[in-house]
């Protein structure tokens, strides 16, 4: 523990962990110490400890209390699992990214099938929206068609998904001089128009 927490022997002998400042949550530590004295055993898979340099590390903490003659002895086994936790977090992030890619591929595949089965433009648009919104992370999917009216309106031609009510009150435009034209849909349509005109 001395090496792990960067304290000297003189700084820890005769003191509880919360007295030297290693315990992040002092109240929980005192409660756990009471439980240890009562049951003789506690185990934590992952608790944060603070080193002398105020660095937070994750540790696995196992403690036993037993009698040696007339003396009550408390033994603590502390293992640094900071590196393991970092790997676990990175693995979880990778899994999330993989799931997002899978959702995107499935949405693309379903949208491609919609192209096959649509008999009208309206059905095609709606089927594509449905296909995308069927994937778990997508709360709403909508398709807008750019109009050439004076307000350069983007008309919602199809919408699907749990949050499709979102589209009921929105005003979307590709007219850069209005706030309505500064959103993603408006910027995309403006960019597309500029490309086509070049």
Secondary structure in CASP SS format (residue, H / E / C, confidence):
PFRMAT SS
TARGET T0000
AUTHOR 0000-0000-0000
METHOD secondary structure of the structure
MODEL  1
X C 1.00
X H 1.00
X H 1.00
X H 1.00
X H 1.00
X C 1.00
X C 1.00
X C 1.00
X H 1.00
X H 1.00
X H 1.00
X H 1.00
X C 1.00
X C 1.00
X C 1.00
X C 1.00
X H 1.00
X H 1.00
X H 1.00
X H 1.00
X C 1.00
X C 1.00
X E 1.00
X C 1.00
X C 1.00
X H 1.00
X H 1.00
X H 1.00
X H 1.00
X H 1.00
X H 1.00
X H 1.00
X H 1.00
X H 1.00
X H 1.00
X H 1.00
X H 1.00
X H 1.00
X H 1.00
X C 1.00
X E 1.00
X E 1.00
X E 1.00
X E 1.00
X E 1.00
X E 1.00
X E 1.00
X E 1.00
X E 1.00
X E 1.00
X C 1.00
X C 1.00
X C 1.00
X C 1.00
X C 1.00
X E 1.00
X E 1.00
X E 1.00
X E 1.00
X E 1.00
X E 1.00
X E 1.00
X E 1.00
X E 1.00
X E 1.00
X E 1.00
X E 1.00
X E 1.00
X C 1.00
X C 1.00
X E 1.00
X E 1.00
X E 1.00
X E 1.00
X E 1.00
X E 1.00
X E 1.00
X E 1.00
X E 1.00
X E 1.00
X C 1.00
X H 1.00
X H 1.00
X H 1.00
X H 1.00
X H 1.00
X H 1.00
X H 1.00
X H 1.00
X H 1.00
X H 1.00
X H 1.00
X H 1.00
X H 1.00
X H 1.00
X H 1.00
X H 1.00
X H 1.00
X H 1.00
X H 1.00
X H 1.00
X H 1.00
X H 1.00
X H 1.00
X H 1.00
X H 1.00
X H 1.00
X H 1.00
X H 1.00
X H 1.00
X H 1.00
X H 1.00
X H 1.00
X H 1.00
X H 1.00
X H 1.00
X H 1.00
X C 1.00
X C 1.00
X C 1.00
X H 1.00
X H 1.00
X H 1.00
X H 1.00
X H 1.00
X H 1.00
X H 1.00
X H 1.00
X H 1.00
X H 1.00
X H 1.00
X H 1.00
X H 1.00
X C 1.00
X C 1.00
X C 1.00
X C 1.00
X C 1.00
X C 1.00
X C 1.00
X E 1.00
X E 1.00
X E 1.00
X E 1.00
X E 1.00
X E 1.00
X C 1.00
X C 1.00
X C 1.00
X C 1.00
X C 1.00
X C 1.00
X E 1.00
X E 1.00
X E 1.00
X E 1.00
X E 1.00
X E 1.00
X E 1.00
X E 1.00
X C 1.00
X C 1.00
X C 1.00
X H 1.00
X H 1.00
X H 1.00
X H 1.00
X H 1.00
X C 1.00
X C 1.00
X C 1.00
X C 1.00
X E 1.00
X C 1.00
X C 1.00
X C 1.00
X C 1.00
X C 1.00
X H 1.00
X H 1.00
X H 1.00
X C 1.00
X C 1.00
X H 1.00
X H 1.00
X H 1.00
X H 1.00
X H 1.00
X H 1.00
X H 1.00
X H 1.00
X H 1.00
X H 1.00
X H 1.00
X H 1.00
X H 1.00
X H 1.00
X C 1.00
END
